[in-house]
Amino acid sequence: MDKLLLKRVKPSLLNLTLAIGVTFMVSACSTTPNIISREDAVLRSLQDYEAMFSDLPAIGHTISLEEAIARAIKYNLDNRLKLMETVVAQQRLDLLDMNKLPSLAANAGYTVRSRRQASSSLNLGTGVPNFGASTSQDKGIFSADLQLSWDTLDFGIAYLNSKQAGDEVLIAAERQRKMVQNIIRDVQYAYWRMLGARGLLESLTPLMDEIRQGINDSYAAQQAKLLPLEECLDYQRAMLDIQRQMHGLQRDINDSRIELTALMGLPPGFDYSISDSIKPKTLDLENDLPGVDELRKMALTNRPELIEEDYKKRIALLEVKKARLRMIPGIELFTGYNYNDNSFLLHDTWASSGYRLTWDLLRLVSGPRAIKHAKSTVELADIRRMATGMAVVTQVDVALHRIKQASADYDISREMSRVDNSLYEQYANRAKFNQQDHLSVVEAKARKLLSNMRQAVAYADWQSSISQLEISVGYQPGVLLDHTVGLEELISQVSDHIAEPSLTNTEGFYNAGRTAENLDYARGYERGNEEVKALSRIK
C-alpha cells in the first residue's frame, strides 16, 4: 500500500517542482519598467538649465549686433546640435573603418562528460569487431585558440560602407553651414526690428490710453448727439482700426525680442538692451551684383542643399557597387594557434592556416534586382537634385524681387511717416489755439506712431532681404566664424564679417578647405578631454 502511494505521490511532486521551477524562471526573465522619479526630473531640469544658460552677461547689459551674432553662433542650441551631428557622424565613420581590419578572436573553454567518449570498430569485410571499446579523449578537456581571419568580400563591403559614412559626415557639415547663415539672418532681422521700434514702444502705452479715451469721448458725443452719428461712427472705426494695427505691430516687435533672446541662448525674459551703433548694409542691384543668370549659376554651385545632394548621389552610386560586390564569391584567409590539454594527444599545441571560398548562391537570384534598385536610387538622386536646383533658382529670383519690393516698401513707409509726422504737427499747433478738436489730434498722433512703427519694420524687412539674397546664392561667410574661440575674439570676427560688402569675400562661397577644417574639429572632439569643451556644456 505504501509503495503504491509513493508511486502516485512521486509524479505529483515532480510536476509541482517543475511548475515551481518554470514559474521562477519566467518571473526571473520578466522586466519591470523603471519610471523616472520626479526628483530625477527636477535634478535633470536644473542641470539642463545650467548648461543652456551657462555664460550670461550682466543684467541690463547693452548688446551690439556683433555680440548678438557671436552669442548666437557660440551658444545657440540648434547650431550646437548640427555641430554635434557632424561629430557623431565622424565618430561613426571611425567605427566603420575598424570593420576593414581582420577578425582576431580568442576562444577558451572547458568541457566535461558524464561518461567517457568510447567507441569500437567493425571490419566491413568480415563483419567481425576489431577490438573492444576504446577512447582517445579525457573526460574533462580544456581547449583554447587564437584565430586571425580576413574575408575579402567583407573587406570590400566595409570599405564601401566607410566611403558612404564619409559622405554622411560631409552632409552633416553642409547642414551645419546652412544653419550658421540662417542664424545670422534671423539675428539681424530680429535686431533691426527691435532697434527700429525701441523708442516707439516707450510712447505706445500712453498713446493707447489716449486712443481709448478718444473712443470713449466719441461714444459720449454720440450719446449726447453733439456730432452727427456717421461722423462719430467713422471716427470710432478709424481709431479701433489703428488700435488693432498697433496691437499687431507691438506683438510682432515683442516676438522679435523673444526670438532674439532665444537665438542668443539667453533665458526667456532676460533683461538687456541693444545698441544703436550699427552700420546698415546697402546693396545696389544695378552696380553691386552680377547678372541674374550669373547669380543663378552661383546658387547652383554653392548652395549647401545641392552640395548635400551631390554627396547623396555618391552614396547611391556606392550602393550599386555594393549590390554587385555581394554577387561574387569571397575568399576567407585564416590562421591561428591552438591548445588542447587532452592527454591522449601527441602534440597539445599547434598552428593552423588555410583559406576557404564563400559564395551566397542566392545572391545570383536577388542580386540583379538589388542592382536595379540601386540604379533607380541614383536616378532618383539626380531628379531630386534637379528639383532642388529648380527651387534654388526660383529662390534667387524671389530674393531679387523681394529686395526691390522691400526697398520700395521702405521708401513708401518713410514718405508716409514724413506725411503723418507733418500732419500731426499741424493738428497739434492748431490745437494750441483751439482751432482743432482733441479727437482729431489723438487720431493724427496715433497715425504718426503707427507710420513710424511701420517704417521700422519695413527697414528691418529690407535688411533681411539682403541677407536672404546672400543665402539664396550660397554666399555664407558666416562659416568663417570660429565658435571655439572666446566670445570677444568671435565678436571681432563678426565685426569684420559685417563690414564686408555683400558677395565680395570669395571664401564665403563653398570652400572645400573650410569644410576640411570643420572635419578636423569633428575628428578632434573628445568629451573626456578638458581642453576640448563638450558642445553640451560650452562656457
Residue, then its C-alpha position, 0 to 999 in steps of 0.5 A: m500500500d505504501k509503495l503504491l502511494l509513493k508511486r502516485v505521490k512521486p509524479s505529483l511532486l515532480n510536476l509541482t517542482l517543475a511548475i515551481g521551477v518554470t514559474f521562477m524562471v519566467s518571473a526571473c526573465s520578466t522586466t519591470p519598467n523603471i519610471i523616472s522619479r520626479e526628483d530625477a526630473v527636477l535634478r535633470s531640469l536644473q542641470d539642463y538649465e545650467a548648461m543652456f544658460s551657462d555664460l550670461p552677461a550682466i543684467g541690463h547689459t547693452i548688446s551690439l549686433e556683433e555680440a548678438i551674432a557671436r552669442a548666437i553662433k557660440y551658444n545657440l542650441d540648434n547650431r550646437l546640435k548640427l555641430m554635434e551631428t557632424v561629430v557623431a557622424q565622424q565618430r561613426l565613420d571611425l567605427l566603420d573603418m575598424n570593420k576593414l581590419p581582420s577578425l582576431a578572436a580568442n576562444a577558451g573553454y572547458t568541457v566535461r562528460s558524464r561518461r567517457q567518449a568510447s567507441s569500437s570498430l567493425n571490419l566491413g569485410t568480415g563483419v567481425p569487431n576489431f577490438g573492444a571499446s576504446t577512447s582517445q579523449d579525457k573526460g574533462i578537456f580544456s581547449a583554447d585558440l587564437q584565430l586571425s581571419w580576413d574575408t575579402l568580400d567583407f573587406g570590400i563591403a566595409y570599405l564601401n560602407s566607410k566611403q558612404a559614412g564619409d559622405e554622411v559626415l560631409i552632409a552633416a557639415e553642409r547642414q551645419r553651414k546652412m544653419v550658421q547663415n540662417i542664424i545670422r539672418d534671423v539675428q539681424y532681422a530680429y535686431w533691426r526690428m527691435l532697434g527700429a521700434r525701441g523708442l516707439l514702444e516707450s510712447l505706445t502705452p500712453l498713446m493707447d490710453e489716449i486712443r481709448q479715451g478718444i473712443n470713449d469721448s466719441y461714444a459720449a458725443q454720440q450719446a449726447k448727439l453733439l456730432p452727427l452719428e456717421e461722423c462719430l461712427d467713422y471716427q470710432r472705426a478709424m481709431l479701433d482700426i489703428q488700435r488693432q494695427m498697433h496691437g499687431l505691430q507691438r506683438d510682432i516687435n515683442d516676438s522679435r525680442i523673444e526670438l532674439t533672446a532665444l537665438m542668443g541662448l539667453p533665458p526667456g525674459f532676460d533683461y538687456s538692451i541693444s545698441d544703436s551703433i550699427k552700420p546698415k548694409t546697402l546693396d545696389l542691384e544695378n552696380d553691386l551684383p552680377g547678372v541674374d543668370e550669373l547669380r543663378k549659376m552661383a546658387l547652383t554651385n554653392r548652395p549647401e542643399l545641392i552640395e548635400e545632394d551631390y554627396k547623396k548621389r555618391i552614396a547611391l552610386l556606392e550602393v550599386k557597387k555594393a549590390r554587385l560586390r555581394m554577387i561574387p564569391g569571397i575568399e576567407l584567409f585564416t590562421g591561428y594557434n591552438y591548445n588542447d590539454n587532452s592527454f591522449l594527444l601527441h602534440d597539445t599545441w599547434a598552428s593552423s592556416g588555410y583559406r576557404l571560398t564563400w559564395d551566397l548562391l542566392r545572391l545570383v537570384s536577388g542580386p540583379r534586382a538589388i542592382k536595379h534598385a540601386k540604379s533607380t536610387v541614383e536616378l532618383a538622386d539626380i531628379r531630386r537634385m534637379a528639383t532642388g536646383m529648380a527651387v534654388v533658382t526660383q529662390v534667387d529670383v524671389a530674393l531679387h524681387r523681394i529686395k526691390q519690393a522691400s526697398a520700395d516698401y521702405d521708401i513708401s513707409r518713410e514718405m508716409s511717416r514724413v506725411d503723418n509726422s507733418l500732419y500731426e504737427q499741424y493738428a497739434n499747433r492748431a490745437k494750441f489755439n483751439q482751432q482743432d478738436h482733441l479727437s482729431v489730434v489723438e487720431a493724427k498722433a496715433r497715425k504718426l506712431l503707427s507710420n513710424m512703427r511701420q517704417a521700422v519694420a519695413y527697414a528691418d524687412w529690407q535688411s533681411s532681404i539682403s541677407q536672404l539674397e546672400i543665402s539664396v546664392g550660397y554666399q555664407p561667410g558666416v562659416l568663417l566664424d570660429h565658435t571655439v574661440g572666446l566670445e570677444e575674439l568671435i565678436s571681432q570676427v563678426s565685426d569684420h564679417i559685417a563690414e564686408p560688402s555683400l558677395t565680395n569675400t570669395e571664401g564665403f562661397y563653398n570652400a572645400g578647405r573650410t569644410a576640411e577644417n570643420l572635419d578636423y574639429a569633428r575628428g578632434y572632439e573628445r568629451g573626456n578631454e578638458e581642453v576640448k569643451a563638450l558642445s553640451r556644456i560650452k562656457 
